[in-house]
């Protein structure tokens, strides 16, 4: 069995955090949308529903051994989104932080590709304990660079969907698409980026776990 057989989109998903975190991240925004709708479009009750859901998710993550720092960042994100919506008085602004985050992420990934420090390589290298040794393998560096472009498109797709919905104030649609464009889009991105990564490596290369360093 080759090294390629030991790798794949599923293992790449584990390296990048897995599907559980992506699914959990959709629950507070969905709770906000439901709470806002059933309460007669009350932003305060929508935010309360999101915070309660976020706290439950945080407790569940901690119980399952997720790092406290990651849990805290997720909970702070929900709090920040709620504060923005309460401050502006516009329910769609609960999703503004997510929109800005996707824009910043797209830009950051583009820069990482341009300077040949692709984020996909940095994340996978750190998870595999390679640090930055993969950069000494020209074929692997090129493969990570190409595969990282797929992740840029992931963020751009979200922006193309979220921004018009936010501009129109369609809160229900924002809540639904927030779910639809999280794990399903990430799963597609993982599969495509893994395909690009493998196709970009020359025949005989042992794969991402074994950088070829002269």
N, CA and C of each residue as an Amber inpcrd file, in Angstrom:
protein
   642
   0.8520000  -1.2050000   0.0000000   0.0000000   0.0000000   0.0000000
   0.8790000   1.2420000   0.0000000   0.5960000   2.1570000  -0.9000000
   1.4210000   3.3600000  -1.0190000   1.0300000   4.3850000   0.0130000
   1.8880000   5.4130000   0.1380000   1.5880000   6.5030000   1.0740000
   0.3170000   7.2230000   0.6700000   0.0470000   7.2960000  -0.6620000
  -1.1670000   7.9610000  -1.1190000  -2.3990000   7.2380000  -0.5950000
  -2.3180000   5.8980000  -0.4700000  -3.4610000   5.1330000  -0.0050000
  -3.7710000   5.4060000   1.4550000  -2.7880000   5.9360000   2.1540000
  -2.9780000   6.2350000   3.5660000  -3.4910000   7.6490000   3.7770000
  -3.7120000   8.3560000   2.6940000  -4.1290000   9.7400000   2.7900000
  -5.3870000   9.9200000   1.9640000  -6.0510000  11.0570000   2.1390000
  -7.2540000  11.3230000   1.3660000  -8.0160000  12.4790000   1.9550000
  -9.1700000  12.8100000   1.3600000  -9.9560000  13.9200000   1.8740000
 -10.3450000  13.7590000   3.3370000 -10.6480000  12.5100000   3.7660000
 -11.0370000  12.2970000   5.1520000  -9.8990000  12.6140000   6.1080000
  -8.6730000  12.1480000   5.7720000  -7.5380000  12.4470000   6.6380000
  -7.1970000  13.9290000   6.5830000  -7.3770000  14.5350000   5.4120000
  -7.1540000  15.9730000   5.2970000  -8.1610000  16.7290000   6.1430000
  -9.3940000  16.2430000   6.1880000 -10.4230000  16.8640000   7.0200000
 -10.0350000  16.8070000   8.4940000  -9.4670000  15.6750000   8.9110000
  -9.0330000  15.5630000  10.3070000  -7.9060000  16.5240000  10.6080000
  -6.9930000  16.6820000   9.6710000  -5.8860000  17.6180000   9.8580000
  -6.3850000  19.0510000  10.0090000  -7.4640000  19.3780000   9.2950000
  -7.9830000  20.7480000   9.2800000  -9.0900000  20.9690000  10.3000000
  -9.3260000  19.9940000  11.1620000 -10.2800000  20.2280000  12.2390000
 -11.5210000  19.3690000  12.2180000 -11.7860000  18.6700000  11.1250000
 -12.9070000  17.7490000  11.0820000 -14.2470000  18.4170000  10.8500000
 -15.2470000  17.5500000  10.6020000 -16.5780000  18.0710000  10.2850000
 -17.3370000  18.5130000  11.5210000 -17.0130000  17.9530000  12.6990000
 -17.7740000  18.2810000  13.9110000 -17.7360000  19.7720000  14.2120000
 -16.5350000  20.3640000  14.1410000 -16.4130000  21.7900000  14.4310000
 -17.1640000  22.6430000  13.4300000 -17.1250000  22.2250000  12.1510000
 -17.8360000  22.9850000  11.1200000 -19.3320000  22.9320000  11.3330000
 -19.8490000  21.7490000  11.6910000 -21.2880000  21.6160000  11.9260000
 -21.7010000  22.3930000  13.1650000 -20.9200000  22.2890000  14.2360000
 -21.2340000  23.0160000  15.4680000 -21.2970000  24.5170000  15.2440000
 -20.4370000  25.0160000  14.3510000 -20.3850000  26.4600000  14.1060000
 -21.6550000  26.9870000  13.4570000 -22.4370000  26.1040000  12.8310000
 -23.6650000  26.5480000  12.1690000 -24.8420000  26.6470000  13.1330000
 -24.7360000  26.0230000  14.2950000 -25.8890000  25.9430000  15.1870000
 -26.2920000  27.2920000  15.7840000 -25.3590000  28.1100000  16.3190000
 -25.7830000  29.4160000  16.8550000 -26.4240000  30.3370000  15.8070000
 -25.8580000  30.4800000  14.5910000 -26.5380000  31.3060000  13.5830000
 -27.9270000  30.7790000  13.2340000 -28.0660000  29.4580000  13.1600000
 -29.3700000  28.8810000  12.8740000 -30.3450000  29.1680000  14.0210000
 -29.8310000  29.0550000  15.2490000 -30.6670000  29.3550000  16.4120000
 -31.0950000  30.8280000  16.4160000 -30.1800000  31.7070000  15.9970000
 -30.5360000  33.1270000  15.9070000 -31.6890000  33.3300000  14.9270000
 -31.5740000  32.7180000  13.7480000 -32.6150000  32.8600000  12.7430000
 -33.9580000  32.3380000  13.2230000 -33.9410000  31.1750000  13.8720000
 -35.1870000  30.5920000  14.3860000 -35.7520000  31.4500000  15.5180000
 -34.8780000  31.8530000  16.4630000 -35.3220000  32.6750000  17.5840000
 -35.8790000  34.0080000  17.1340000 -35.2250000  34.6130000  16.1630000
 -35.6730000  35.8980000  15.6170000 -37.0350000  35.7640000  14.9490000
 -37.2430000  34.6700000  14.2450000 -38.4840000  34.4730000  13.4990000
 -39.6560000  34.1550000  14.4220000 -39.4740000  33.2080000  15.3380000
 -40.5980000  32.7780000  16.1930000 -40.9350000  33.8090000  17.2620000
 -40.0220000  34.7270000  17.5520000 -40.2870000  35.7480000  18.5750000
 -40.8860000  37.0170000  17.9720000 -41.2990000  36.9490000  16.7270000
 -41.8570000  38.1440000  16.1040000 -40.7830000  39.1080000  15.6520000
 -39.6560000  38.5740000  15.2330000 -38.5230000  39.3490000  14.7260000
 -37.8840000  40.2400000  15.7980000 -37.6790000  39.6290000  16.9640000
 -36.9850000  40.3110000  18.0620000 -35.4950000  39.9800000  17.9930000
 -34.6750000  41.0020000  17.7830000 -33.2250000  40.7700000  17.7080000
 -32.6950000  40.2660000  19.0400000 -33.1880000  40.8500000  20.1290000
 -32.7210000  40.4520000  21.4570000 -32.9560000  38.9780000  21.7310000
 -34.1610000  38.4860000  21.4200000 -34.4530000  37.0730000  21.6570000
 -33.6990000  36.1760000  20.6860000 -33.4830000  36.6710000  19.4690000
 -32.6790000  35.9110000  18.5220000 -31.2510000  35.7530000  19.0210000
 -30.6810000  36.8440000  19.5300000 -29.3250000  36.8020000  20.0870000
 -29.2750000  35.8870000  21.3010000 -30.2960000  35.9520000  22.1490000
 -30.3400000  35.0860000  23.3270000 -30.3530000  33.6200000  22.9220000
 -31.1430000  33.2950000  21.9080000 -31.1880000  31.9090000  21.4210000
 -29.8190000  31.4740000  20.9110000 -29.1380000  32.3610000  20.2020000
 -27.8080000  32.0390000  19.6760000 -26.8010000  31.8350000  20.8010000
 -26.8680000  32.6990000  21.8190000 -25.9300000  32.5910000  22.9450000
 -26.1540000  31.3180000  23.7470000 -27.4120000  30.9760000  23.9820000
 -27.7200000  29.7440000  24.7180000 -27.2170000  28.5320000  23.9280000
 -27.4910000  28.5420000  22.6370000 -27.0220000  27.4430000  21.7870000
 -25.5040000  27.3860000  21.7580000 -24.8730000  28.5630000  21.6530000
 -23.4160000  28.6210000  21.6510000 -22.8210000  28.0810000  22.9370000
 -23.4680000  28.3940000  24.0800000 -22.9760000  27.9030000  25.3670000
 -23.1090000  26.3860000  25.4650000 -24.2200000  25.8580000  24.9460000
 -24.4240000  24.4030000  24.9630000 -23.3800000  23.7100000  24.0840000
 -23.1500000  24.2690000  22.9040000 -22.1420000  23.7130000  22.0040000
 -20.7590000  23.7660000  22.6490000 -20.4470000  24.8980000  23.3140000
 -19.1510000  25.0340000  23.9760000 -18.9740000  23.9860000  25.0620000
 -20.0290000  23.7800000  25.8700000 -19.9640000  22.7700000  26.9190000
 -19.7700000  21.3730000  26.3510000 -20.4610000  21.0870000  25.2530000
 -20.3360000  19.7920000  24.5940000 -18.9280000  19.5870000  24.0490000
 -18.3730000  20.6330000  23.4440000 -17.0180000  20.5310000  22.8970000
 -15.9960000  20.2850000  23.9940000 -16.1360000  21.0110000  25.1080000
 -15.2020000  20.8340000  26.2160000 -15.2910000  19.4170000  26.7690000
 -16.4990000  18.9100000  26.8620000 -16.6930000  17.5540000  27.3810000
 -16.0410000  16.5170000  26.4740000 -16.0140000  16.8000000  25.1760000
 -15.4210000  15.8610000  24.2160000 -13.9230000  16.0830000  24.0390000
 -13.3580000  16.9890000  24.8360000 -11.9140000  17.1660000  24.8340000
 -11.3720000  18.2040000  23.8780000 -12.2570000  19.0470000  23.3150000
 -11.7860000  20.1210000  22.4420000 -10.9780000  21.1260000  23.2620000
  -9.9470000  21.6790000  22.6670000  -9.1030000  22.6400000  23.3760000
  -9.9150000  23.8550000  23.8290000  -9.7670000  24.2710000  25.0860000
 -10.5310000  25.4170000  25.5920000 -10.3700000  26.6760000  24.7480000
  -9.1810000  26.8780000  24.1860000  -8.9660000  28.0730000  23.3770000
  -9.8740000  28.0880000  22.1550000 -10.0000000  26.9430000  21.4900000
 -10.8590000  26.8540000  20.3160000 -12.3180000  27.0760000  20.6890000
 -12.7270000  26.5260000  21.8290000 -14.1000000  26.6990000  22.3080000
 -14.3710000  28.1640000  22.6130000 -13.4100000  28.8210000  23.2690000
 -13.5820000  30.2290000  23.6420000 -13.6820000  31.1150000  22.4030000
 -12.8710000  30.8390000  21.3960000 -12.9230000  31.6250000  20.1620000
 -14.2950000  31.5020000  19.5030000 -14.8340000  30.2780000  19.4700000
 -16.1530000  30.0760000  18.8920000 -17.2330000  30.8160000  19.6390000
 -17.1630000  30.7800000  20.9700000 -18.1680000  31.4610000  21.7900000
 -18.0420000  32.9730000  21.6790000 -16.8160000  33.4740000  21.6170000
 -16.6130000  34.9130000  21.4430000 -17.1470000  35.3840000  20.0920000
 -17.0430000  34.5260000  19.0810000 -17.5790000  34.8650000  17.7730000
 -19.0830000  35.0650000  17.8230000 -19.7720000  34.2020000  18.5610000
 -21.2300000  34.3260000  18.7140000 -21.5700000  35.6140000  19.4700000
 -20.8140000  35.8810000  20.5340000 -21.0410000  37.1110000  21.3080000
 -20.8180000  38.3490000  20.4480000 -19.7400000  38.3370000  19.6570000
 -19.4440000  39.4730000  18.7920000 -20.5320000  39.7030000  17.7600000
 -21.0250000  38.6200000  17.1620000 -22.0980000  38.7380000  16.1770000
 -23.3560000  39.3070000  16.8130000 -23.6620000  38.8410000  18.0290000
 -24.8390000  39.3420000  18.7320000 -24.7180000  40.8140000  19.0850000
 -23.5390000  41.2270000  19.5240000 -23.3360000  42.6340000  19.8870000
 -23.4870000  43.5500000  18.6760000 -22.9820000  43.1100000  17.5280000
 -23.1030000  43.9160000  16.3090000 -24.5700000  44.1020000  15.9370000
 -25.3390000  43.0110000  15.9830000 -26.7610000  43.0940000  15.6380000
 -27.5220000  43.9690000  16.6210000 -27.2080000  43.8570000  17.9050000
 -27.8780000  44.6810000  18.9160000 -27.5200000  46.1510000  18.7400000
 -26.2820000  46.4230000  18.3870000 -25.8190000  47.8150000  18.2320000
 -26.4580000  48.4870000  17.0240000 -26.5000000  47.7710000  15.9020000
 -27.0340000  48.3700000  14.6730000 -28.5520000  48.3040000  14.6090000
 -29.1330000  47.3530000  15.3510000 -30.5840000  47.1970000  15.3020000
 -31.0620000  46.5110000  14.0310000 -30.1590000  45.8520000  13.3280000
 -30.5160000  45.1570000  12.0830000 -30.1820000  43.6850000  12.2470000
 -31.1880000  42.8420000  12.1070000 -31.0010000  41.4080000  12.3400000
 -29.9660000  40.8110000  11.3930000 -29.9150000  41.2820000  10.1440000
 -28.9620000  40.7150000   9.1840000 -27.5190000  40.9630000   9.5900000
 -27.2980000  41.9390000  10.4630000 -25.9280000  42.2430000  10.8790000
 -25.3600000  41.1920000  11.8360000 -26.2140000  40.2700000  12.3030000
 -25.6930000  39.1510000  13.0810000 -24.7170000  38.3440000  12.2270000
 -24.9190000  38.3850000  10.9180000 -24.0800000  37.6180000  10.0000000
 -22.9490000  38.4450000   9.3970000 -22.8500000  39.7040000   9.8170000
 -21.8410000  40.5910000   9.2410000 -20.4310000  40.1360000   9.5950000
 -20.2340000  39.6910000  10.8230000 -18.9070000  39.2350000  11.2510000
 -18.4520000  38.0470000  10.4090000 -19.3850000  37.1480000  10.0840000
 -19.0600000  36.0010000   9.2400000 -18.6760000  36.4470000   7.8410000
 -19.3940000  37.4410000   7.3140000 -19.0830000  37.9580000   5.9820000
 -17.6900000  38.5760000   5.9620000 -17.3980000  39.3940000   6.9580000
 -16.0780000  40.0280000   7.0330000 -14.9800000  38.9870000   7.2060000
 -15.2690000  37.9500000   7.9840000 -14.2930000  36.8910000   8.2080000
 -13.9740000  36.1520000   6.9110000 -15.0050000  35.8960000   6.0990000
 -14.7710000  35.2240000   4.8270000 -13.9770000  36.1060000   3.8740000
 -14.2660000  37.3980000   3.8740000 -13.5050000  38.3100000   3.0330000
 -12.0460000  38.3650000   3.4330000 -11.8060000  38.4640000   4.7510000
 -10.4320000  38.5110000   5.2510000  -9.7020000  37.1930000   4.9740000
 -10.4210000  36.0820000   5.1130000  -9.8080000  34.7720000   4.8710000
  -9.4180000  34.6090000   3.4060000 -10.3050000  35.0310000   2.4980000
  -9.9890000  34.9430000   1.0710000  -8.7360000  35.7380000   0.7440000
  -8.6400000  36.9390000   1.3020000  -7.4790000  37.7960000   1.0540000
  -6.2120000  37.1810000   1.6470000  -6.3170000  36.6630000   2.8680000
  -5.1530000  36.0730000   3.5350000  -4.6460000  34.8470000   2.7770000
  -5.5550000  33.9910000   2.3120000  -5.1380000  32.8120000   1.5520000
  -4.5000000  33.2170000   0.2320000  -5.0450000  34.2420000  -0.4110000
  -4.4480000  34.7210000  -1.6590000  -3.0270000  35.2210000  -1.4340000
  -2.8230000  35.9680000  -0.3670000  -1.4880000  36.4790000  -0.0520000
  -0.5410000  35.3250000   0.2400000  -1.0110000  34.3280000   0.9910000
  -0.1500000  33.1830000   1.3250000   0.2880000  32.4450000   0.0590000
  -0.5780000  32.3750000  -0.9270000  -0.2350000  31.7360000  -2.1950000
   0.7740000  32.5910000  -2.9560000   0.5420000  33.8990000  -2.9670000
   1.4170000  34.8100000  -3.7130000   2.8500000  34.7910000  -3.1790000
   2.9920000  34.6770000  -1.8540000   4.3310000  34.6960000  -1.2570000
   4.8980000  33.2820000  -1.0920000   4.1580000  32.2860000  -1.6220000
   4.5980000  30.8890000  -1.5920000   4.7630000  30.3330000  -0.1720000
   3.8380000  30.7630000   0.6980000   3.6870000  30.1690000   2.0180000
   2.2160000  29.7580000   2.1660000   1.7330000  28.8570000   1.2960000
   0.3050000  28.5260000   1.2780000  -0.2040000  28.0150000   2.6250000
  -1.3410000  28.5460000   3.0370000  -1.8930000  28.1760000   4.3280000
  -2.1860000  26.6840000   4.4460000  -2.5950000  26.0640000   3.3440000
  -2.8910000  24.6330000   3.4060000  -1.6410000  23.8500000   3.8110000
  -0.5040000  24.2510000   3.2820000   0.7510000  23.6120000   3.6630000
   1.1220000  23.8970000   5.1050000   0.9170000  25.1320000   5.5460000
   1.2360000  25.4950000   6.9220000   0.3890000  24.7090000   7.9170000
  -0.9120000  24.5820000   7.6200000  -1.8170000  23.8710000   8.5220000
  -1.5010000  22.3840000   8.5320000  -1.3750000  21.7900000   7.3440000
  -1.0860000  20.3580000   7.2670000   0.2900000  20.0430000   7.8380000
   1.2780000  20.8920000   7.5370000   2.6280000  20.6750000   8.0510000
   2.6810000  20.7110000   9.5630000   1.9530000  21.6690000  10.1490000
   1.9180000  21.7680000  11.6120000   1.2180000  20.5520000  12.2130000
   0.1180000  20.1250000  11.6000000  -0.6310000  18.9850000  12.1210000
   0.1660000  17.6900000  12.0120000   0.9990000  17.5920000  10.9790000
   1.8010000  16.3770000  10.7620000   3.1430000  16.4250000  11.4930000
   3.3980000  17.5290000  12.1940000   4.6520000  17.6480000  12.9200000
   5.8470000  17.9330000  12.0410000   5.5920000  18.4420000  10.8290000
   6.6790000  18.7230000   9.8910000   7.1860000  20.1570000   9.9870000
   6.4500000  20.9850000  10.7120000   6.7350000  22.4200000  10.7600000
   6.7820000  22.9620000   9.3290000   7.9080000  23.4690000   8.8730000
   7.9570000  24.0130000   7.5100000   8.8890000  23.1980000   6.5990000
   9.1600000  21.9540000   6.9790000  10.0500000  21.1210000   6.1490000
   9.4740000  20.8750000   4.7600000   8.1380000  20.8880000   4.6390000
   7.5100000  20.6460000   3.3420000   7.8910000  21.7100000   2.3070000
   8.3030000  22.8940000   2.7730000   8.6910000  23.9600000   1.8330000
  10.0060000  23.6460000   1.1260000  10.7800000  22.7200000   1.6800000
  12.0420000  22.3470000   1.0550000  11.8500000  21.3360000  -0.0640000
  10.6110000  20.8810000  -0.2150000  10.2650000  19.9670000  -1.2970000
   9.5460000  20.7830000  -2.3760000  10.2190000  21.1340000  -3.4770000
   9.6040000  21.9950000  -4.5030000   8.2820000  21.4550000  -5.0430000
   8.2030000  20.1420000  -5.2270000   6.9740000  19.5400000  -5.7590000
   5.8260000  19.6870000  -4.7720000   6.1130000  19.4850000  -3.4840000
   5.0770000  19.5860000  -2.4620000   4.6540000  21.0410000  -2.2610000
   5.6090000  21.9500000  -2.3120000   5.2930000  23.3720000  -2.1970000
   4.3660000  23.8020000  -3.3400000   4.6950000  23.3750000  -4.5530000
   3.8690000  23.7130000  -5.7050000   2.4670000  23.1060000  -5.5680000
   2.3920000  21.8900000  -5.0700000   1.1040000  21.2170000  -4.9110000
   0.2410000  21.9190000  -3.8710000   0.8330000  22.2870000  -2.7460000
   0.0830000  23.0170000  -1.7180000  -0.3790000  24.3740000  -2.2430000
   0.4550000  25.0200000  -3.0350000   0.0920000  26.3190000  -3.5910000
  -1.1470000  26.1970000  -4.4870000  -1.1360000  25.1960000  -5.3450000
  -2.2640000  25.0090000  -6.2580000  -3.5250000  24.6030000  -5.4990000
  -3.3770000  23.7030000  -4.5460000  -4.5450000  23.2320000  -3.7950000
  -5.1460000  24.3410000  -2.9360000  -4.3120000  25.2800000  -2.4990000
  -4.8120000  26.3780000  -1.6700000  -5.7410000  27.3060000  -2.4490000
  -5.5840000  27.3440000  -3.7690000  -6.4610000  28.1790000  -4.5920000
  -7.9120000  27.7350000  -4.4410000  -8.1310000  26.4360000  -4.2660000
  -9.4870000  25.9090000  -4.0860000 -10.1340000  26.5260000  -2.8570000
  -9.3410000  26.7160000  -1.8050000  -9.8770000  27.2850000  -0.5650000
 -10.2320000  28.7650000  -0.7300000  -9.5120000  29.4520000  -1.5790000
  -9.8760000  30.8460000  -1.8740000 -11.2620000  30.8950000  -2.4970000
 -11.5230000  29.9900000  -3.4380000 -12.8300000  29.9580000  -4.0910000
 -13.9400000  29.6310000  -3.1010000 -13.6240000  28.8240000  -2.0810000
 -14.6240000  28.5170000  -1.0600000 -15.1140000  29.7960000  -0.3880000
 -14.1830000  30.6450000   0.0060000 -14.5620000  31.8980000   0.6630000
 -15.2710000  32.8440000  -0.2990000 -14.8360000  32.8710000  -1.5440000
 -15.4630000  33.7510000  -2.5270000 -16.9000000  33.3260000  -2.8160000
 -17.1490000  32.0340000  -2.8530000 -18.5100000  31.5370000  -3.0730000
 -19.4260000  32.0070000  -1.9510000 -18.9440000  31.9080000  -0.7220000
 -19.7620000  32.3790000   0.4030000 -20.0550000  33.8690000   0.2780000
 -19.0460000  34.6340000  -0.0830000 -19.2470000  36.0770000  -0.2240000
 -20.2730000  36.3810000  -1.3110000 -20.2050000  35.6620000  -2.4130000
 -21.1390000  35.8880000  -3.5150000 -22.5810000  35.5970000  -3.1020000
 -22.7520000  34.6860000  -2.1470000 -24.0960000  34.3460000  -1.6680000
 -24.5100000  35.2350000  -0.5020000 -23.6180000  35.3820000   0.4850000
 -23.9690000  36.0940000   1.7080000 -24.1900000  37.5930000   1.5040000
 -23.3130000  38.2210000   0.7450000 -23.3760000  39.6870000   0.6260000
 -24.7090000  40.1690000   0.0530000 -25.2120000  39.6020000  -1.0680000
 -26.5220000  40.0590000  -1.5560000 -27.6530000  39.8090000  -0.5570000
 -27.6290000  38.6560000   0.1250000 -28.6710000  38.3520000   1.1040000
 -28.6080000  39.3310000   2.2750000 -27.3900000  39.6550000   2.7000000
 -27.2270000  40.6300000   3.7880000 -27.7180000  42.0140000   3.3430000
 -27.3670000  42.3900000   2.1360000 -27.7700000  43.6950000   1.6130000
 -29.2930000  43.8140000   1.5290000 -29.9570000  42.7170000   1.1650000
 -31.4180000  42.7050000   1.0440000 -32.1180000  42.4950000   2.3840000
 -31.3470000  42.1090000   3.4050000 -31.9270000  41.9060000   4.7260000
 -32.7170000  40.6190000   4.8720000 -32.3710000  39.6170000   4.0970000
 -33.0880000  38.3420000   4.1410000 -32.4730000  37.4430000   5.2190000
 -32.9350000  37.6400000   6.4390000 -32.3440000  36.9650000   7.5910000
 -32.5480000  35.4520000   7.5250000 -33.7710000  35.0220000   7.1850000
 -34.0410000  33.5800000   7.1140000 -33.1280000  32.9020000   6.0940000
 -32.9630000  33.5470000   4.9410000 -32.0920000  32.9770000   3.9080000
 -30.6390000  32.9400000   4.3680000 -30.2160000  33.9480000   5.0970000
 -28.8520000  33.9690000   5.6250000 -28.6170000  32.8070000   6.5880000
 -29.6060000  32.5460000   7.4600000 -29.4680000  31.4550000   8.4230000
 -29.3910000  30.1090000   7.7170000 -30.2320000  29.9190000   6.6940000
 -30.2550000  28.6480000   5.9750000 -28.9720000  28.4530000   5.1670000
 -28.5500000  29.4910000   4.4330000 -27.3470000  29.3570000   3.6130000
 -26.0940000  29.2750000   4.4760000 -26.1500000  29.8260000   5.6770000
 -25.0150000  29.6950000   6.5990000 -24.7600000  28.2240000   6.8990000
 -25.8420000  27.4500000   7.0140000 -25.7140000  26.0080000   7.2330000
 -25.2730000  25.3110000   5.9510000 -25.9520000  25.6440000   4.8560000
 -25.6910000  24.9690000   3.5850000 -24.2730000  25.1920000   3.0750000
 -23.7050000  26.3730000   3.3830000 -22.3780000  26.6970000   2.8670000
 -21.2750000  26.5090000   3.9110000 -21.5480000  25.6830000   4.9160000
 -20.4920000  25.3800000   5.8870000 -19.9460000  23.9910000   5.5870000
 -20.4070000  22.9390000   6.2610000 -19.7820000  21.6420000   6.0420000
 -19.9450000  21.1200000   4.6210000 -21.1190000  21.2250000   3.9680000
 -21.1940000  20.7260000   2.5820000 -20.1630000  21.3750000   1.6630000
 -19.9780000  22.6920000   1.8060000 -18.9960000  23.3820000   0.9660000
 -17.5740000  22.9900000   1.3570000 -17.3490000  22.8530000   2.6630000
 -16.0200000  22.4400000   3.1260000 -15.6980000  21.0310000   2.6410000
 -16.6990000  20.1340000   2.6730000 -16.4850000  18.7590000   2.2030000
 -16.1060000  18.7470000   0.7290000 -16.8050000  19.5640000  -0.0610000
 -16.4760000  19.6550000  -1.4920000 -15.0840000  20.2440000  -1.6860000
 -14.7640000  21.2430000  -0.8780000 -13.4590000  21.8950000  -0.9660000
 -12.3470000  20.9130000  -0.6130000 -12.5580000  20.1050000   0.4070000
 -11.5750000  19.1020000   0.8080000 -11.3270000  18.0970000  -0.3110000
 -12.4270000  17.6190000  -0.9040000 -12.2950000  16.6190000  -1.9620000
 -11.5690000  17.1830000  -3.1800000 -11.9460000  18.3920000  -3.5790000
 -11.3320000  18.9920000  -4.7670000  -9.8780000  19.3660000  -4.5050000
  -9.6040000  19.9600000  -3.3430000  -8.2260000  20.3660000  -3.0470000
  -7.3260000  19.1450000  -2.9070000  -7.8740000  18.0440000  -2.3680000
  -7.0760000  16.8220000  -2.2740000  -6.7670000  16.2790000  -3.6640000
  -7.7560000  16.3400000  -4.5620000  -7.5400000  15.8930000  -5.9390000
  -6.4750000  16.7470000  -6.6200000  -6.5640000  18.0670000  -6.4260000
  -5.5720000  18.9760000  -7.0070000  -4.1900000  18.6960000  -6.4310000
  -4.1420000  18.4600000  -5.1290000  -2.8690000  18.1910000  -4.4510000
  -2.2140000  16.9370000  -5.0240000  -2.9850000  15.8850000  -5.1620000
  -2.4280000  14.6250000  -5.6810000  -2.0140000  14.7630000  -7.1430000
  -2.8520000  15.4300000  -7.9330000  -2.5480000  15.5980000  -9.3490000
  -1.3110000  16.4610000  -9.5780000  -1.0230000  17.3270000  -8.6100000
   0.1070000  18.2400000  -8.7660000   1.4400000  17.5990000  -8.3900000
   1.3780000  16.4760000  -7.6690000   2.6090000  15.7840000  -7.2860000
   3.0810000  14.8930000  -8.4290000   4.3690000  14.8320000  -8.6680000
   4.8920000  13.9900000  -9.7600000   4.7370000  12.5130000  -9.4430000
   4.7150000  11.6550000 -10.4590000   4.6250000  10.2040000 -10.2300000
   5.7630000   9.7280000  -9.3310000   5.4140000   8.8650000  -8.3990000
   6.4290000   8.3200000  -7.5090000   6.6400000   9.1090000  -6.2340000
   6.0350000  10.3020000  -6.1430000   6.1890000  11.0800000  -4.9070000
   5.4440000  10.3700000  -3.7790000   6.0570000  10.2280000  -2.5840000
   5.4360000   9.4540000  -1.5000000   4.2690000  10.1310000  -0.7930000
   3.9610000  11.3980000  -1.1120000   2.8020000  12.0470000  -0.5180000
   3.1540000  13.0800000   0.5370000   2.1040000  13.6820000   1.1030000
   2.3040000  14.8330000   1.9890000   2.9880000  14.4560000   3.3050000
   2.9050000  13.2030000   3.6850000   3.5380000  12.8020000   4.9510000
   5.0450000  12.6230000   4.8350000   5.5430000  12.6400000   3.6130000
   6.9760000  12.3740000   3.4120000   7.5820000  13.3860000   2.4410000
   7.8590000  14.5950000   2.9060000   8.5050000  15.5900000   2.0330000
   9.8550000  15.0960000   1.5240000  10.1270000  15.3300000   0.2400000
  11.3920000  14.9010000  -0.3590000  12.3920000  16.0390000  -0.2690000
  13.3290000  15.9110000   0.6590000  14.3080000  16.9510000   0.9130000
  15.6930000  16.4470000   0.5350000  16.3670000  17.2020000  -0.3170000
  17.7290000  16.8110000  -0.7570000  18.7280000  16.9660000   0.3830000
